Amino acid sequence: MDKFKKFGLTPVAGEKVCAPLVAECFVNSECRVADTSLVDDYRLFPLESVRAWTDPS
């Protein structure tokens, strides 16, 4: 399912990762998975923020 289309959101290209940002959000954070050791046991994906965006207005 295209969640952007379903919810009427505008995708914006990120700078550091391939996943799109959401233009309608006041804050966006580009993240990468920092550690995969907890995935099998706990289904946790610890993330590392590599770029943060805020709406200047």
PDB file of N, H, CA, C and O in Angstrom:
ATOM      1  N   MET A   1       0.844  -1.170   0.000  1.00  0.00           N
ATOM      2  CA  MET A   1       0.000   0.000   0.000  1.00  0.00           C
ATOM      3  C   MET A   1       0.899   1.246   0.000  1.00  0.00           C
ATOM      4  O   MET A   1       1.913   1.293   0.696  1.00  0.00           O
ATOM      5  N   ASP A   2       0.521   2.214  -0.765  1.00  0.00           N
ATOM      6  H   ASP A   2      -0.303   2.175  -1.330  1.00  0.00           H
ATOM      7  CA  ASP A   2       1.221   3.503  -0.796  1.00  0.00           C
ATOM      8  C   ASP A   2       0.618   4.392   0.292  1.00  0.00           C
ATOM      9  O   ASP A   2      -0.432   5.004   0.093  1.00  0.00           O
ATOM     10  N   LYS A   3       1.286   4.458   1.436  1.00  0.00           N
ATOM     11  H   LYS A   3       2.139   3.962   1.598  1.00  0.00           H
ATOM     12  CA  LYS A   3       0.758   5.216   2.578  1.00  0.00           C
ATOM     13  C   LYS A   3       0.727   6.720   2.284  1.00  0.00           C
ATOM     14  O   LYS A   3      -0.145   7.424   2.794  1.00  0.00           O
ATOM     15  N   PHE A   4       1.641   7.211   1.491  1.00  0.00           N
ATOM     16  H   PHE A   4       2.350   6.639   1.077  1.00  0.00           H
ATOM     17  CA  PHE A   4       1.627   8.631   1.139  1.00  0.00           C
ATOM     18  C   PHE A   4       0.351   8.970   0.361  1.00  0.00           C
ATOM     19  O   PHE A   4      -0.309   9.972   0.636  1.00  0.00           O
ATOM     20  N   LYS A   5       0.019   8.125  -0.607  1.00  0.00           N
ATOM     21  H   LYS A   5       0.555   7.311  -0.831  1.00  0.00           H
ATOM     22  CA  LYS A   5      -1.181   8.356  -1.405  1.00  0.00           C
ATOM     23  C   LYS A   5      -2.448   8.176  -0.564  1.00  0.00           C
ATOM     24  O   LYS A   5      -3.372   8.987  -0.637  1.00  0.00           O
ATOM     25  N   LYS A   6      -2.481   7.107   0.234  1.00  0.00           N
ATOM     26  H   LYS A   6      -1.731   6.448   0.294  1.00  0.00           H
ATOM     27  CA  LYS A   6      -3.671   6.815   1.039  1.00  0.00           C
ATOM     28  C   LYS A   6      -4.007   7.945   2.009  1.00  0.00           C
ATOM     29  O   LYS A   6      -5.180   8.259   2.213  1.00  0.00           O
ATOM     30  N   PHE A   7      -2.980   8.560   2.609  1.00  0.00           N
ATOM     31  H   PHE A   7      -2.028   8.305   2.444  1.00  0.00           H
ATOM     32  CA  PHE A   7      -3.220   9.586   3.619  1.00  0.00           C
ATOM     33  C   PHE A   7      -3.001  11.008   3.102  1.00  0.00           C
ATOM     34  O   PHE A   7      -3.046  11.958   3.884  1.00  0.00           O
ATOM     35  N   GLY A   8      -2.768  11.168   1.809  1.00  0.00           N
ATOM     36  H   GLY A   8      -2.732  10.396   1.174  1.00  0.00           H
ATOM     37  CA  GLY A   8      -2.613  12.489   1.206  1.00  0.00           C
ATOM     38  C   GLY A   8      -1.358  13.222   1.648  1.00  0.00           C
ATOM     39  O   GLY A   8      -1.386  14.435   1.855  1.00  0.00           O
ATOM     40  N   LEU A   9      -0.252  12.489   1.793  1.00  0.00           N
ATOM     41  H   LEU A   9      -0.229  11.504   1.624  1.00  0.00           H
ATOM     42  CA  LEU A   9       1.006  13.092   2.229  1.00  0.00           C
ATOM     43  C   LEU A   9       1.934  13.306   1.036  1.00  0.00           C
ATOM     44  O   LEU A   9       1.814  12.640   0.007  1.00  0.00           O
ATOM     45  N   THR A  10       2.853  14.240   1.195  1.00  0.00           N
ATOM     46  H   THR A  10       2.951  14.781   2.031  1.00  0.00           H
ATOM     47  CA  THR A  10       3.795  14.577   0.133  1.00  0.00           C
ATOM     48  C   THR A  10       5.182  14.054   0.478  1.00  0.00           C
ATOM     49  O   THR A  10       5.771  14.493   1.465  1.00  0.00           O
ATOM     50  N   PRO A  11       5.723  13.117  -0.317  1.00  0.00           N
ATOM     51  CA  PRO A  11       7.080  12.631  -0.054  1.00  0.00           C
ATOM     52  C   PRO A  11       8.119  13.645  -0.525  1.00  0.00           C
ATOM     53  O   PRO A  11       7.969  14.281  -1.568  1.00  0.00           O
ATOM     54  N   VAL A  12       9.175  13.775   0.273  1.00  0.00           N
ATOM     55  H   VAL A  12       9.297  13.258   1.120  1.00  0.00           H
ATOM     56  CA  VAL A  12      10.290  14.668  -0.059  1.00  0.00           C
ATOM     57  C   VAL A  12      11.571  13.847   0.069  1.00  0.00           C
ATOM     58  O   VAL A  12      11.724  13.089   1.027  1.00  0.00           O
ATOM     59  N   ALA A  13      12.479  13.987  -0.875  1.00  0.00           N
ATOM     60  H   ALA A  13      12.354  14.603  -1.653  1.00  0.00           H
ATOM     61  CA  ALA A  13      13.724  13.224  -0.842  1.00  0.00           C
ATOM     62  C   ALA A  13      14.558  13.600   0.376  1.00  0.00           C
ATOM     63  O   ALA A  13      14.703  14.776   0.709  1.00  0.00           O
ATOM     64  N   GLY A  14      15.103  12.578   1.034  1.00  0.00           N
ATOM     65  H   GLY A  14      14.985  11.623   0.763  1.00  0.00           H
ATOM     66  CA  GLY A  14      16.021  12.801   2.144  1.00  0.00           C
ATOM     67  C   GLY A  14      17.405  13.096   1.610  1.00  0.00           C
ATOM     68  O   GLY A  14      17.660  13.006   0.410  1.00  0.00           O
ATOM     69  N   GLU A  15      18.293  13.450   2.520  1.00  0.00           N
ATOM     70  H   GLU A  15      18.086  13.524   3.496  1.00  0.00           H
ATOM     71  CA  GLU A  15      19.667  13.779   2.140  1.00  0.00           C
ATOM     72  C   GLU A  15      20.618  12.621   2.421  1.00  0.00           C
ATOM     73  O   GLU A  15      21.567  12.399   1.669  1.00  0.00           O
ATOM     74  N   LYS A  16      20.368  11.881   3.500  1.00  0.00           N
ATOM     75  H   LYS A  16      19.596  12.061   4.111  1.00  0.00           H
ATOM     76  CA  LYS A  16      21.301  10.847   3.945  1.00  0.00           C
ATOM     77  C   LYS A  16      20.794   9.420   3.745  1.00  0.00           C
ATOM     78  O   LYS A  16      21.597   8.493   3.646  1.00  0.00           O
ATOM     79  N   VAL A  17      19.465   9.227   3.683  1.00  0.00           N
ATOM     80  H   VAL A  17      18.813   9.980   3.763  1.00  0.00           H
ATOM     81  CA  VAL A  17      18.910   7.879   3.507  1.00  0.00           C
ATOM     82  C   VAL A  17      17.917   7.884   2.346  1.00  0.00           C
ATOM     83  O   VAL A  17      17.509   8.947   1.879  1.00  0.00           O
ATOM     84  N   CYS A  18      17.537   6.713   1.888  1.00  0.00           N
ATOM     85  H   CYS A  18      17.869   5.849   2.268  1.00  0.00           H
ATOM     86  CA  CYS A  18      16.635   6.615   0.734  1.00  0.00           C
ATOM     87  C   CYS A  18      15.163   6.798   1.083  1.00  0.00           C
ATOM     88  O   CYS A  18      14.363   7.159   0.219  1.00  0.00           O
ATOM     89  N   ALA A  19      14.797   6.554   2.337  1.00  0.00           N
ATOM     90  H   ALA A  19      15.447   6.261   3.039  1.00  0.00           H
ATOM     91  CA  ALA A  19      13.389   6.687   2.728  1.00  0.00           C
ATOM     92  C   ALA A  19      12.960   8.151   2.620  1.00  0.00           C
ATOM     93  O   ALA A  19      13.721   9.051   2.975  1.00  0.00           O
ATOM     94  N   PRO A  20      11.740   8.388   2.130  1.00  0.00           N
ATOM     95  CA  PRO A  20      11.292   9.775   1.958  1.00  0.00           C
ATOM     96  C   PRO A  20      10.908  10.441   3.276  1.00  0.00           C
ATOM     97  O   PRO A  20      10.504   9.777   4.230  1.00  0.00           O
ATOM     98  N   LEU A  21      11.041  11.760   3.309  1.00  0.00           N
ATOM     99  H   LEU A  21      11.368  12.300   2.534  1.00  0.00           H
ATOM    100  CA  LEU A  21      10.552  12.575   4.411  1.00  0.00           C
ATOM    101  C   LEU A  21       9.094  12.905   4.120  1.00  0.00           C
ATOM    102  O   LEU A  21       8.621  12.686   3.004  1.00  0.00           O
ATOM    103  N   VAL A  22       8.376  13.431   5.112  1.00  0.00           N
ATOM    104  H   VAL A  22       8.760  13.608   6.018  1.00  0.00           H
ATOM    105  CA  VAL A  22       6.975  13.816   4.942  1.00  0.00           C
ATOM    106  C   VAL A  22       6.898  15.342   4.987  1.00  0.00           C
ATOM    107  O   VAL A  22       7.163  15.949   6.024  1.00  0.00           O
ATOM    108  N   ALA A  23       6.540  15.953   3.870  1.00  0.00           N
ATOM    109  H   ALA A  23       6.324  15.460   3.027  1.00  0.00           H
ATOM    110  CA  ALA A  23       6.528  17.421   3.764  1.00  0.00           C
ATOM    111  C   ALA A  23       5.594  18.073   4.770  1.00  0.00           C
ATOM    112  O   ALA A  23       5.860  19.192   5.209  1.00  0.00           O
ATOM    113  N   GLU A  24       4.509  17.410   5.148  1.00  0.00           N
ATOM    114  H   GLU A  24       4.292  16.501   4.791  1.00  0.00           H
ATOM    115  CA  GLU A  24       3.524  17.984   6.059  1.00  0.00           C
ATOM    116  C   GLU A  24       3.958  17.937   7.526  1.00  0.00           C
ATOM    117  O   GLU A  24       3.289  18.522   8.378  1.00  0.00           O
ATOM    118  N   CYS A  25       5.048  17.262   7.834  1.00  0.00           N
ATOM    119  H   CYS A  25       5.591  16.787   7.142  1.00  0.00           H
ATOM    120  CA  CYS A  25       5.524  17.164   9.217  1.00  0.00           C
ATOM    121  C   CYS A  25       6.384  18.373   9.580  1.00  0.00           C
ATOM    122  O   CYS A  25       7.126  18.894   8.747  1.00  0.00           O
ATOM    123  N   PHE A  26       6.276  18.808  10.823  1.00  0.00           N
ATOM    124  H   PHE A  26       5.674  18.385  11.500  1.00  0.00           H
ATOM    125  CA  PHE A  26       7.094  19.922  11.309  1.00  0.00           C
ATOM    126  C   PHE A  26       8.536  19.489  11.537  1.00  0.00           C
ATOM    127  O   PHE A  26       9.460  20.295  11.427  1.00  0.00           O
ATOM    128  N   VAL A  27       8.724  18.197  11.859  1.00  0.00           N
ATOM    129  H   VAL A  27       7.973  17.542  11.948  1.00  0.00           H
ATOM    130  CA  VAL A  27      10.054  17.654  12.126  1.00  0.00           C
ATOM    131  C   VAL A  27      10.179  16.306  11.425  1.00  0.00           C
ATOM    132  O   VAL A  27       9.262  15.486  11.476  1.00  0.00           O
ATOM    133  N   ASN A  28      11.315  16.081  10.773  1.00  0.00           N
ATOM    134  H   ASN A  28      12.060  16.747  10.733  1.00  0.00           H
ATOM    135  CA  ASN A  28      11.633  14.792  10.171  1.00  0.00           C
ATOM    136  C   ASN A  28      13.020  14.390  10.657  1.00  0.00           C
ATOM    137  O   ASN A  28      13.882  15.243  10.871  1.00  0.00           O
ATOM    138  N   SER A  29      13.229  13.099  10.829  1.00  0.00           N
ATOM    139  H   SER A  29      12.529  12.406  10.656  1.00  0.00           H
ATOM    140  CA  SER A  29      14.529  12.587  11.233  1.00  0.00           C
ATOM    141  C   SER A  29      14.900  11.450  10.296  1.00  0.00           C
ATOM    142  O   SER A  29      14.154  10.482  10.154  1.00  0.00           O
ATOM    143  N   GLU A  30      16.053  11.574   9.661  1.00  0.00           N
ATOM    144  H   GLU A  30      16.659  12.361   9.776  1.00  0.00           H
ATOM    145  CA  GLU A  30      16.552  10.497   8.813  1.00  0.00           C
ATOM    146  C   GLU A  30      17.365   9.571   9.703  1.00  0.00           C
ATOM    147  O   GLU A  30      18.273  10.019  10.404  1.00  0.00           O
ATOM    148  N   CYS A  31      17.040   8.269   9.677  1.00  0.00           N
ATOM    149  H   CYS A  31      16.303   7.906   9.107  1.00  0.00           H
ATOM    150  CA  CYS A  31      17.685   7.314  10.574  1.00  0.00           C
ATOM    151  C   CYS A  31      18.204   6.101   9.817  1.00  0.00           C
ATOM    152  O   CYS A  31      17.715   5.744   8.745  1.00  0.00           O
ATOM    153  N   ARG A  32      19.215   5.484  10.418  1.00  0.00           N
ATOM    154  H   ARG A  32      19.612   5.773  11.289  1.00  0.00           H
ATOM    155  CA  ARG A  32      19.738   4.205   9.947  1.00  0.00           C
ATOM    156  C   ARG A  32      19.661   3.219  11.097  1.00  0.00           C
ATOM    157  O   ARG A  32      19.730   3.609  12.262  1.00  0.00           O
ATOM    158  N   VAL A  33      19.518   1.929  10.769  1.00  0.00           N
ATOM    159  H   VAL A  33      19.462   1.612   9.822  1.00  0.00           H
ATOM    160  CA  VAL A  33      19.543   0.896  11.806  1.00  0.00           C
ATOM    161  C   VAL A  33      20.970   0.829  12.347  1.00  0.00           C
ATOM    162  O   VAL A  33      21.918   0.608  11.594  1.00  0.00           O
ATOM    163  N   ALA A  34      21.115   1.024  13.662  1.00  0.00           N
ATOM    164  H   ALA A  34      20.345   1.204  14.275  1.00  0.00           H
ATOM    165  CA  ALA A  34      22.436   1.079  14.284  1.00  0.00           C
ATOM    166  C   ALA A  34      22.902  -0.270  14.814  1.00  0.00           C
ATOM    167  O   ALA A  34      24.102  -0.505  14.956  1.00  0.00           O
ATOM    168  N   ASP A  35      21.948  -1.160  15.109  1.00  0.00           N
ATOM    169  H   ASP A  35      20.973  -0.969  14.994  1.00  0.00           H
ATOM    170  CA  ASP A  35      22.290  -2.435  15.739  1.00  0.00           C
ATOM    171  C   ASP A  35      21.207  -3.449  15.393  1.00  0.00           C
ATOM    172  O   ASP A  35      20.021  -3.184  15.585  1.00  0.00           O
ATOM    173  N   THR A  36      21.608  -4.592  14.888  1.00  0.00           N
ATOM    174  H   THR A  36      22.572  -4.806  14.732  1.00  0.00           H
ATOM    175  CA  THR A  36      20.631  -5.631  14.538  1.00  0.00           C
ATOM    176  C   THR A  36      20.638  -6.798  15.522  1.00  0.00           C
ATOM    177  O   THR A  36      19.939  -7.787  15.299  1.00  0.00           O
ATOM    178  N   SER A  37      21.405  -6.709  16.599  1.00  0.00           N
ATOM    179  H   SER A  37      21.973  -5.906  16.781  1.00  0.00           H
ATOM    180  CA  SER A  37      21.530  -7.836  17.534  1.00  0.00           C
ATOM    181  C   SER A  37      20.247  -8.109  18.324  1.00  0.00           C
ATOM    182  O   SER A  37      20.096  -9.200  18.873  1.00  0.00           O
ATOM    183  N   LEU A  38      19.333  -7.161  18.394  1.00  0.00           N
ATOM    184  H   LEU A  38      19.456  -6.274  17.948  1.00  0.00           H
ATOM    185  CA  LEU A  38      18.093  -7.348  19.159  1.00  0.00           C
ATOM    186  C   LEU A  38      16.894  -7.731  18.292  1.00  0.00           C
ATOM    187  O   LEU A  38      15.786  -7.910  18.799  1.00  0.00           O
ATOM    188  N   VAL A  39      17.117  -7.854  16.997  1.00  0.00           N
ATOM    189  H   VAL A  39      18.016  -7.709  16.585  1.00  0.00           H
ATOM    190  CA  VAL A  39      16.014  -8.116  16.083  1.00  0.00           C
ATOM    191  C   VAL A  39      15.412  -9.504  16.298  1.00  0.00           C
ATOM    192  O   VAL A  39      14.194  -9.625  16.430  1.00  0.00           O
ATOM    193  N   ASP A  40      16.216 -10.527  16.335  1.00  0.00           N
ATOM    194  H   ASP A  40      17.205 -10.429  16.228  1.00  0.00           H
ATOM    195  CA  ASP A  40      15.693 -11.899  16.442  1.00  0.00           C
ATOM    196  C   ASP A  40      14.958 -12.149  17.758  1.00  0.00           C
ATOM    197  O   ASP A  40      13.878 -12.739  17.756  1.00  0.00           O
ATOM    198  N   ASP A  41      15.524 -11.711  18.873  1.00  0.00           N
ATOM    199  H   ASP A  41      16.402 -11.232  18.874  1.00  0.00           H
ATOM    200  CA  ASP A  41      14.922 -11.988  20.183  1.00  0.00           C
ATOM    201  C   ASP A  41      13.772 -11.053  20.533  1.00  0.00           C
ATOM    202  O   ASP A  41      12.778 -11.489  21.112  1.00  0.00           O
ATOM    203  N   TYR A  42      13.894  -9.771  20.188  1.00  0.00           N
ATOM    204  H   TYR A  42      14.702  -9.417  19.718  1.00  0.00           H
ATOM    205  CA  TYR A  42      12.926  -8.781  20.666  1.00  0.00           C
ATOM    206  C   TYR A  42      12.210  -7.991  19.567  1.00  0.00           C
ATOM    207  O   TYR A  42      11.306  -7.208  19.859  1.00  0.00           O
ATOM    208  N   ARG A  43      12.605  -8.189  18.320  1.00  0.00           N
ATOM    209  H   ARG A  43      13.339  -8.824  18.083  1.00  0.00           H
ATOM    210  CA  ARG A  43      12.042  -7.431  17.198  1.00  0.00           C
ATOM    211  C   ARG A  43      12.273  -5.921  17.358  1.00  0.00           C
ATOM    212  O   ARG A  43      11.439  -5.108  16.962  1.00  0.00           O
ATOM    213  N   LEU A  44      13.415  -5.570  17.942  1.00  0.00           N
ATOM    214  H   LEU A  44      14.093  -6.231  18.264  1.00  0.00           H
ATOM    215  CA  LEU A  44      13.789  -4.159  18.137  1.00  0.00           C
ATOM    216  C   LEU A  44      14.843  -3.759  17.117  1.00  0.00           C
ATOM    217  O   LEU A  44      15.762  -4.522  16.819  1.00  0.00           O
ATOM    218  N   PHE A  45      14.698  -2.565  16.595  1.00  0.00           N
ATOM    219  H   PHE A  45      13.952  -1.945  16.837  1.00  0.00           H
ATOM    220  CA  PHE A  45      15.629  -2.008  15.638  1.00  0.00           C
ATOM    221  C   PHE A  45      16.166  -0.688  16.184  1.00  0.00           C
ATOM    222  O   PHE A  45      15.613   0.363  15.860  1.00  0.00           O
ATOM    223  N   PRO A  46      17.223  -0.700  17.002  1.00  0.00           N
ATOM    224  CA  PRO A  46      17.790   0.559  17.490  1.00  0.00           C
ATOM    225  C   PRO A  46      18.257   1.406  16.304  1.00  0.00           C
ATOM    226  O   PRO A  46      18.949   0.920  15.409  1.00  0.00           O
ATOM    227  N   LEU A  47      17.868   2.670  16.317  1.00  0.00           N
ATOM    228  H   LEU A  47      17.306   3.065  17.044  1.00  0.00           H
ATOM    229  CA  LEU A  47      18.172   3.567  15.209  1.00  0.00           C
ATOM    230  C   LEU A  47      19.168   4.641  15.607  1.00  0.00           C
ATOM    231  O   LEU A  47      19.288   5.003  16.777  1.00  0.00           O
ATOM    232  N   GLU A  48      19.877   5.142  14.610  1.00  0.00           N
ATOM    233  H   GLU A  48      19.780   4.848  13.659  1.00  0.00           H
ATOM    234  CA  GLU A  48      20.786   6.265  14.780  1.00  0.00           C
ATOM    235  C   GLU A  48      20.295   7.378  13.856  1.00  0.00           C
ATOM    236  O   GLU A  48      20.179   7.183  12.646  1.00  0.00           O
ATOM    237  N   SER A  49      20.015   8.517  14.418  1.00  0.00           N
ATOM    238  H   SER A  49      20.109   8.676  15.401  1.00  0.00           H
ATOM    239  CA  SER A  49      19.600   9.656  13.598  1.00  0.00           C
ATOM    240  C   SER A  49      20.829  10.238  12.906  1.00  0.00           C
ATOM    241  O   SER A  49      21.827  10.557  13.553  1.00  0.00           O
ATOM    242  N   VAL A  50      20.745  10.370  11.584  1.00  0.00           N
ATOM    243  H   VAL A  50      19.934  10.111  11.058  1.00  0.00           H
ATOM    244  CA  VAL A  50      21.893  10.883  10.827  1.00  0.00           C
ATOM    245  C   VAL A  50      21.634  12.272  10.251  1.00  0.00           C
ATOM    246  O   VAL A  50      22.553  12.917   9.745  1.00  0.00           O
ATOM    247  N   ARG A  51      20.377  12.735  10.326  1.00  0.00           N
ATOM    248  H   ARG A  51      19.631  12.211  10.737  1.00  0.00           H
ATOM    249  CA  ARG A  51      20.038  14.072   9.839  1.00  0.00           C
ATOM    250  C   ARG A  51      18.667  14.433  10.381  1.00  0.00           C
ATOM    251  O   ARG A  51      17.744  13.619  10.343  1.00  0.00           O
ATOM    252  N   ALA A  52      18.534  15.641  10.879  1.00  0.00           N
ATOM    253  H   ALA A  52      19.284  16.302  10.909  1.00  0.00           H
ATOM    254  CA  ALA A  52      17.234  16.121  11.392  1.00  0.00           C
ATOM    255  C   ALA A  52      16.814  17.343  10.600  1.00  0.00           C
ATOM    256  O   ALA A  52      17.643  18.153  10.185  1.00  0.00           O
ATOM    257  N   TRP A  53      15.516  17.458  10.400  1.00  0.00           N
ATOM    258  H   TRP A  53      14.843  16.800  10.738  1.00  0.00           H
ATOM    259  CA  TRP A  53      14.941  18.554   9.639  1.00  0.00           C
ATOM    260  C   TRP A  53      13.828  19.206  10.454  1.00  0.00           C
ATOM    261  O   TRP A  53      13.064  18.506  11.120  1.00  0.00           O
ATOM    262  N   THR A  54      13.725  20.514  10.414  1.00  0.00           N
ATOM    263  H   THR A  54      14.346  21.083   9.873  1.00  0.00           H
ATOM    264  CA  THR A  54      12.601  21.215  11.037  1.00  0.00           C
ATOM    265  C   THR A  54      12.019  22.183  10.034  1.00  0.00           C
ATOM    266  O   THR A  54      12.703  22.632   9.114  1.00  0.00           O
ATOM    267  N   ASP A  55      10.752  22.500  10.217  1.00  0.00           N
ATOM    268  H   ASP A  55      10.196  22.135  10.963  1.00  0.00           H
ATOM    269  CA  ASP A  55      10.079  23.462   9.364  1.00  0.00           C
ATOM    270  C   ASP A  55      10.473  24.864   9.828  1.00  0.00           C
ATOM    271  O   ASP A  55      10.147  25.241  10.953  1.00  0.00           O
ATOM    272  N   PRO A  56      11.161  25.642   9.001  1.00  0.00           N
ATOM    273  CA  PRO A  56      11.628  26.975   9.429  1.00  0.00           C
ATOM    274  C   PRO A  56      10.516  27.951   9.756  1.00  0.00           C
ATOM    275  O   PRO A  56      10.759  28.947  10.437  1.00  0.00           O
ATOM    276  N   SER A  57       9.294  27.693   9.287  1.00  0.00           N
ATOM    277  H   SER A  57       9.097  26.884   8.733  1.00  0.00           H
ATOM    278  CA  SER A  57       8.205  28.624   9.585  1.00  0.00           C
ATOM    279  C   SER A  57       7.593  28.281  10.922  1.00  0.00           C
ATOM    280  O   SER A  57       6.655  28.947  11.361  1.00  0.00           O
TER     281      SER A  57
END
